[in-house]
Amino acid sequence: YLLLQLDLGLITISCMPTKMAQKEFKHEVKENQHPKCLSNLRLYFMEYCNNTSIHGFKYLGERRSPAEKIFWAIVLTISLYYCTFNIVEIYQKWKRSPVIVSFATKETPIWDVPFPAITICPRTKAIKTKFNFTEMVLLNDENFSNDKDFFAKKLQFDYMSMVCSSTLELFSDKYPTWTVDSGIITFLTNVQTEYNETVKYFSWAGQNLTNTVSDLFKPIITSAGICYTFNMLDRDEIFTDEMDKEYYNTFGITHQPKSQWSIERGYDKDADLNAFPLRTVVSGAAGGVDMILVTYDADLDYICGDALQGYKVILHHPARLPNPRQDYFRLGLNQDVAVSVKPNMMKTSKRLKNYDSANRGCYLIKEKKLRFFKTYDQLDCLFECLSNYTYKYCECVGFDMPRANSTPICGPSSKTCMSQANTKFLSSEVSFRIEHPERKFPRNISEEDFDQDCNCLPACDSLSFDADVSLTEWEWQKGSKIVSPKKESDNLKVNFKIHFVIFRIWWSVFLTISLYFCATLILKTYKKWERSPVIVSFATSETPISHIPFPAVTICPQIKAAKEKFDFSKVGILKNNGTEISSVKDKHYSYMFLVCSDKQALLVDIGKKVTTVADGGVIRYLMEVK
């Protein structure tokens, strides 16, 4: 008996020999105990054609006219051609993109994602009483050159020129400064305002942590100078030992708590809700950061900076270095800024780990080693590559770039060279990708000018944050008449049976193994369905807008009370000055204090003079004075 089953997609082929074919085969074997191979193949082909379920094949094995056989041979050949063509097309498509990116079938809880690291870079680089950049710019060459402290001031000016956006380079022709020493970091740190003086108020998940700001925010060196970062991993968990970290040791900057999270595995199983990096358990303002930043008018420098004073704010995942040149939003003076953050997380199946990175199109966290960074990230890889490119192009690097202790730091006279190196690096990368679109790896710089291997593919596991920023003018001065000196504030809210026994045994084993794997696949499919029986996908047609209700709109007036009914500011100032007020006014003041901003109270120092308990009449009173 001959049983041949082939499962080709939707086509099932079942071949069973007829009794006539069996008799013919036995008769031929008796006549010739050593049948020829071609005779056997012909017999098997005729038997297959007479029994296959594929339409048209039986006409080739029957006694029919040559025309019919030729016709069906052509039809079958064409069919086979198109089948082969489709198979090749599918293979080529898989070869081009073997990895499919799809939406997760289950949502990720907010507490499985770390809160973004927040890096804040003041646009005011120095306190004017420590270093007045504008004053030095306004000095003429002769007066400045005759100063007995000329070289010391010139060095300080060179340091400050590296972070000032102004293109002015005084004395660059007469006294060129191609490189500077590591003292630039020390100088920039010493002349900047202490961060705990800049942050007037800070709360995390509803907790007032203003007094611990210096422990929560750590200084970090960026292209914008000295910035301060919250919820970022410790430097020893980000940088390798080859990275110059002398600055952190010189200023005794304390270490962050040991991380219990990685971008590849997430939080450790034994990590509690207070594990570092910090995470929130609720969405919205109640689970985020709220802070007030203060800048004094006397320290504003419009020559070192520009008309856009305030701060740069960068949101990034805790294991990545911030880049103030690229990813940031502005926080202007006298502005209330609310930022809604949406995390974008991409996870890679473990089954893709055996794929080559070129076919996979991404690197695993530990797959590609970087010189200065412990874990792989595409932006960190590009930053390191740019640093190496700049060094070979200019023989120095920017003070903010990854570098070893012995690497020279570029000075003001090297600014043009660094800018050219950055432009050449980016343009050559883009040009190569345009000229070689079929290549999966980015350009290897060694193919042209420099012996530097970049190949900065995206990371297979990644986390980024989209920020939706809304801002409004914050007229805080009108609510605070007793703040001195004058300052500017910013509010930031974030499957055959054969003739012989041996063949039967062999195929029995084969079928058993096939059955085992089929059963295993069915079981895995069932378990996958059991875990996520519902698949979220995009609708194939748009929903008419008329089928969707208009959103409910809730409007909350910022003015809590009509002044003729109750003047909160006036009563607050009276209380702050120690003036006696009636018990009724004091009770009404405690009612209003519940809905007035506690940050305003911090500015005028009256929050501590409020009745700690209010009775049930608060709702009725708020309705009366609105």
N, C-alpha and C positions, 0 to 999 in steps of 0.2 A: 504494500500500500504506500502511496505517496501523498503526503499532506504538506502542502507549501502555503504558508500564510505570510503575507507581507503587508505590513501596516504603513501605508504611505499617505499620511494626512487623513483625508476623508475617503480614500480608496482602500477597500479591503479585498485582497486576492485570496481566494480559496480554491485549491486544486485537488481534485480527487480523481483517480484513474477509473476509466470505464472498464466493464468486464471484457469488452472486445480488446481494449488496449492491453489488459493483463494477459489474455490468451495469446495475442500477437507477440508479446514480449517473451512469454514462456516458450512458444514455438521457435522463436529466433534463437533463444539461448540453447535449446536442444540441438538445432542444426549447426550452430557454431558456438562451441564452448568458449571461444575467445573472440567475442564480438569486437568490432572495431570501434574506436572512440567516436568517429563521426557518425556511425550508425546509432550509437547510443544517444548522442546529442540530438540527432534528428528525431529519434523516437521520443525522447523527453520533451523536445520542443513541440511536436505534434500533440502529445498528451497534454502539455501545458495549455496550448492554444484551444484545445477542445473543452477544457474545463475552467479556464480563467473567467472571472467575472468582468474583466476589462473589455468593454465593447469594441469589436472589430478584430480582436486577436484570433478568434476561432475561424475567421474566413481565411487566414493565412495557412492554417493547418488542414483545412478541408480540401477535397478535390473540387476546385473551382477554376473558372477561366483565368488565364494570366492577367486579363484586364482588371478583374475584380481584386486579384492579389496585389497588383501594382497600385491600384487606387487606395486600398487599405494600408499598404506599406507607406505610401506618401502621407496619408492622414496620420498614421502613428508616428512617422518621423517628425512631422510638423509639431505634433503634440509633445513629443519627447524634447524637441528643440526649445519650445516655449517653457516647458517644465525646468529644463536645465538653465535657461536664461533667467528665470525667476529665482532659482536657487542661487545662482551667481550674484544676482542683484542683492538678495537678502544677505549673502555673505559679505559683499562689499560694504553694505550699509552697517553691518555689525562691526566690520573692520574699522570703519571710519568713526563710529561711536558705539563702542561695546558697552558703555555704561549709560544707563537710563536714569535721569533725575525725575523723581516723582514726589508728590506730596505724601507726608506721613499719614497713615490711616487713623492715628490717634494723636490728640493734642498733647503737648508737653506741659506739665505743670509749671507754673511760674517759679516755684521754689527749686526746680531742677536747673534753672538758668541763673548764672551769677548776675548781680546788678552790674551795670557797666562801670568801668573805671572812668572817673571824671578828672580830666587834667585842665587846670585853669592857668592861663598865661597872662599876667598883667601887661598892658601896653605901656604902662609907666615903668621904665627900666631902672630908674634911680631916684632917690630922694634928693631934691635940689641942694639941701644943706650938706650932703655928702659928696655929690658930684653934679655940677651944673653944666650939662652938655651944650645948652644954648649959649651960655656965656662964653664958652671957649670957641664956639663957631663964630661969634660976633667979633672976637678979637682979631685984629689984623696981624699979618705975618710978622711984621717988625716988632710989635709989642710982645707978641707971644714968644718969638725967638730970643728976645732979650731977657725973658724971665729966668731967674736963677734956678727955678725948679722946672725948666723947660723939658728936659728929657723924662722926668717923672710924670709930668702932666701929659706929655706927648704919648707916653706908654698907656696911661689911663684913657686918653682920648682914643687910641688905637683899639683898646679893649672894648670901649663903648661903641665904637663905629661898627663892630661886628654884629651888634644886635639892633642898631638903629636902622630904620628903613630908609633914612635919608641917604642919597648917593654922594653926599659931600665927603671928600677925602682930603682934608687939609694937609698941606705940606707933603703930599704923596710923591711929588716930583723931586722936591728938595731933600726930603727925608723919607724915602720909601721904606715901608715895613712889609716884607713879604711873608714873614712868619712871626708868630708870637709864642710866648711860653705858656705853660699850664696855669700861670697866675691869672689868666683871664677869667677862669671859673671862680677863683677866690674873690677877685675884684667885683664881678657881677653879683656875687652873693652878698658881699659886704655893703654895697651901695643900695640894695633893694630893701623895700619896706618889709618888716617882719610880717609873716603871713597871719599870725594871730592878731595883729593889729588891723589887718585888712578885712578879716572876717568878723563882722559885728554880730552875726547870728548864724547858727548852723544847727539843723535838726535832721535826724535820720529815722525814718519810719515812725515819725511822731515824737521822738525823744530829743530833747534839747541837749546837744553835745557841744555847745559853744566853748566850754572850758577845756575840751580835749582836742581842739582843732589841730594843734601842733603834733599830736600823736596820730591823728587820722590822715592828715595831708603830709606827704613826703616830697621834698624838693627833687626835681629831676631836670637834667640838662637837655634842652631842645634848641631848635633853630631860633626860637623866640627868646632865648635866654634861659633864666631860671624860672621854671614853672612848678606848680604844685599839683600832685596827683592823689586822688582818693580811690581806695579799693583796688589798687594795682599790686600784683605779686611782688615779693621781695626781689631786690636786685640780684641776689645769689641764685634765685630760681629762674631768672630771665637771662642773665649774661653768663658766659663762660669765664674761666680764669684768665683768658687772653685779653679780655676787655679791661681797659683802663678804668678802675674804680677808686682811684686815689682820692677823688673829690669827696666821696661818701665817708671815707675814713678820716680825712682831714677835719671835716666839720662834725664828726661824731654822730652822723645821722643814724638813728636807731633802725633796726631791722623790722620788717613786717612779720606778723604771725606766720607760721608754717602753713602753706597752702594745702587744703584738703579737696582740691578740684583740679581737673585737667580738661582741656578742650576735647580730648579723645574719649575719656571714660566718664566725664562728669564728676559729680561729687562722690566722695568715698561713702561706702554703705554705712559706716559708723559715724558719719559727720552729722552733728546736730544743726539746728537752725541758725546758730551763732557762728558756724564754721566760717573760716576765711578762704576765699574772698566772700564778702557779705552778699546775702541774697534776701529778697523780700518775699513775703507770703501773701501779700495783697497787691492788686494793681491800683493804679491811680495815685493821687497826691498823698494819700495816707501811708503808702508804702515806699515813698521816695525820699528825695533830698530837698530841703528848703534852706536857702541861705541868703544872707545880705552881705554884699561886698562894698567896702568904702574906699573911695579915692579922694585925697585932699587936693583942693584946687591949686595950692601952692606947688605941688609936685608934678603938675601936668606939663609935658614938654612936647610942643608941637613941631619942633625941628627934629628931634630924635625919633618921634613917632609921626603922626599925621593928624588930620582932623578927626579921625575915628578913634577916639579915646575909649577906654574901658578895658575889656578883657576878651581873650580868645578862649573858647571852651571846646574841648575835644572829648568825644565819647568813644571808647574803644573797649575791647574785651580785656580782662585783667592781665593776660599773658603777653600782650602786644605793646610795642613801643608807640607812643603818640607821635603824630606828625602834624605840627601846627601849620605847615606850608600847604597841606592838602585837605585834611578832614577837620573842619571846625565851623562853629557858628559864632557870631559876634554877640557880646553882651555890652551894650552901650551904657553910658552914664544916665542916671535918672530914668531907668527903664525897669519895668517889671516883666520878666521873661518866663513863660511857662513852656516846658519842653515835654512832649509826649514821646516816649521811646518804645519802638517795636523791635524786638530781637529777631534776627534772621539766622536760623541755625541749620547747618547742613551736616548730616551724619552719613558715613559710608559703611555699607554692608561688609561684614567680616569676610564674606566669600570673595570680595574683590582684592583682598590682600595678596593673593597669589598671582594677580595680574601684574604685568610689567607696567611701570609708572607711565611709560610713553603711551600705552594703550588705555590705561586708566585715566590718563589726563590730569593726574594730581599726585601729590606726595603725601604719604603718611607722616605723622608728626615726627617720628624718629627715623624716617627713611633717608632723608637728605641732611647731611651734617653741615651746619654753618660754623664759621670760625668764632664768631662773637656771641651767638645766641644758642641757648640750650635746646629749645624746641623750634620746629620749622613753622614759619609763617611767610606767606608770599611777600608781604610788604617789608618785613624784616630782611628777607632775602634780597630784595631789590635795594634796600637801604645799604646793606653791607656791600653789595656789588657796586653801587654808586660810590661808596667810600673808597673801595679798591681802585675804581676807575679814576676818581679824582686824584688819588695819590700818585698814580702812574702818569697822569696828565699834568698835574701841577706840582708834584713832589711834596704835597702837603694835603691835609684834609681839614674840613670844617671842625670847629671845636665841639659841635654836637654830634658828629658822625662816629660810628663804631671805630675804635682804633686801639692800637697797643700803646704802651707807655712811651715807647721810643719814637712814635710817629709824629712828625712835625705838625703844628697847628697853623693853618693859614691865617695871615693877617689881612689888614685892609687892602694892601696892594694886590692881594691874590683874589679879591672878590670877582673881578672880571674873568679870571682863569677858571674859578669854581663854577661860575655861571655858564661859561662855554662848555666845561666838562659835563655839566648836568644836561645841557641842551644836546650835545653830541651823543651822550649815552642814551637819552630817550629817543632822539630822532633816528639813530642807527638801529635801535631795537625795532621801532615801528617800520622803518624802511625794509629791514630784513624780513619781517613778517608779511609785508605786502608783496615782496619779490618771491617769497617761498611760502605761499599759503598752505601747501600740502604738508609742511613740516609741523609736527606736533610740538617739538621742543622749541622754546625760545632760542634766539641766537646765542651762540657761544662766542664770546668776545675774542677768543683766541683765533677765530677764523679770519680776523682782520688785524687789529692793531695790538691787542693786549692778551697776555696769557692769563685770562680770567674766565672761569667756568661759572656762568650764572644759572641758566636753566631754571628760572624761578616760576615753576608751575604753581597753580593754586594749591592750597592745602585741602586734603580730602575731607577733613573735619574742620569746619570753620564756624565762626560766630561773629556777627556784625550787628550793629544797631542803627536803625533808621530813626532820625530825630525829626519830629514835627514841631516846629518852633512858632510860637505866637508871642507877640510883645505889645506892650502898651506903655505910654508915658506914666511915670511914677512921681506924682507930685508930693513927695514925702515932706518937703520943707513946710508946706502949709499946715501940716499936722504936728510939726515939731518946732516950736518957737524958742526953745532953750538949748539947742545943740550948738556947741562951739568947740573948735573953730569951724568955719564953713567947710563942708565936704560934699562930695558927690556920691550917691549910693546907687547900687544896682541890686535887684532882687532876682534870684535864679531858682525857680521852683522845679527837674529831670526823669506595545509582543512576537511537527513535521514528522511526520512519522516516516521512517526509512525502512529499507528492505532488511537490513541485517541488525543483529542484536547490539553490536558495538556502537553502531550509529544511534540506535534507540537510547542506549544508556547515555551517550554523549549529549544528545538532544534533550534527554530528560533532565540532566544536570543543568543544561543551558536554560531550559524553560523554567526550572525551579529558581535559578538565580534571577531570571527576568521577572518571575512572579514576585520574588522577594523585594526586588527594587520597585516594582509597581506598587506593591502593598505599602512599602515605606513612603513612597511619594504621595500616595493617597492619604496616609496617616499625617504626613507633614502638612499637606493641603488642608486637612480637617482641623489640625491644631491651629494653623494660621487663621482659618475661618473662625475658629472658636475664640481666638484672641481678639480679632477685629472683624466681626461679621459684616460690618457696614463699611463700604468704600466711598470716600468722599471724592467726587469728581466734578468738573465743570459741566454746567447744563449745556445741552447741544443747541438750545435756542434761547434767545434773550427773553426775560420776563418783562411784560409791559409795565410801564411805570404806574399805570392806573391800578395794577394789582397789589401795589405796595402802599401801606398807609404812610401818610406824611409823619415825620418824627414829632414826638412831643417836644415842645420848646419850653424850657424853664428859665426864667429870667430872675437873677438875683441882684437887686440894686446894691451898689457899693455904699450908697448913702443909707445909713441905718436909721437915722432919725431926723425929723425936721428940726432945725436949730431953735425955732421959736418954742418948741415943745421940750427939747433937752439939748443943751450945748455940751457935748462930751469933752471936747478939748478944753473949754473954759473951766469946767469942774475939775478936770484932771490937773490943770496947772495950779488951781487953788489948793488941791490936795498935796501936790508936790511941794508947794511953798509953805505948807503947814497951816494954811488958813482953815479956821473952823467952818464946817458946813453942816447943814441940817441933816438929821438922820434919814429924812425922806430922800434928799438928794444923794446921800451916800448909798442908800439902798438902790435907787435908780441907776447910780453910776456902776454899781456891781452888776446890775442887770445888763447894761450896755457893754460892759467890759467883756462879757461872754461872747459877743458877736464882733467886737472890734479886734483888729489885728494885734496879737501879742507882740509882734515885732515892733509896732509903733510904741508900745509900752517900754520896750528895751531902749528905744532912742531917747525917751524923755524920763526914764527912771521912775515911773509911777506905778508899775505893775505890782510892786511889792506892797503897795498901800491900799489894796482892794480887799473887801470882805471875802473871805475864802468860801463861804456858804451862802447860796441864794435860795430864797423860798420859791414855792410853786407859782408865784405871780409873775415870773419873768416872761412867760409867753404872752400873757394878757397885756403886760406893759409894752412889749415890743410891737404888738399890734396897734397900740394906741399912738405911739410916737412915730410910726413909719410914714 
